[in-house]
């Protein structure tokens, strides 16, 4: 289906806005939760992350492994290279989540998944909120698919979880 110029412009603005929101959120999470600052390139020693539970500590380890791998392939060195690598991690996560959200919305529009939104309650618990579509051709597969969205990449399940729980993405993707 071809879009007219106005629709393409609105879509481009939307993508840029969501990408910016995701980038800001992932940057904040890396700084606050995982001791990694994409702005300066500083990476705190993992021993200093004593307030993390085992699952988040594992996420921090995986992030540091990815960081070390990317840094080994980066030309140059110093804080500039470290900041560039952390920026790359943030951009990749934002891109991945944006693509997953778009794929979910397209599947909902085609009635392959029952439409619903994730909503954070007072304690941040995620609940399914059924939307207009009542039947799905995939039966019970959609909770598994949405659960995979929240979990993300193995070992990185917490990176981005706050974004999914705090925002009603279906309002952006309508």
Protein Blocks (a to p, Z undefined) as FASTA:
>chain_A
ZZdfklmmmmmmmmmmmmmmmmmmmmmmmmmmnopafknopacdfklmmmbcfklmmmmm
mmmmmmmmmmmmpgcedjklmmmmmmmmmmmmmmmmmmmmmmmmmmmmnopaccdddddd
fkopacddddfblbdfklmmmmmmmmmmmnmpghilmgojlmmmmpcfklmmZZ
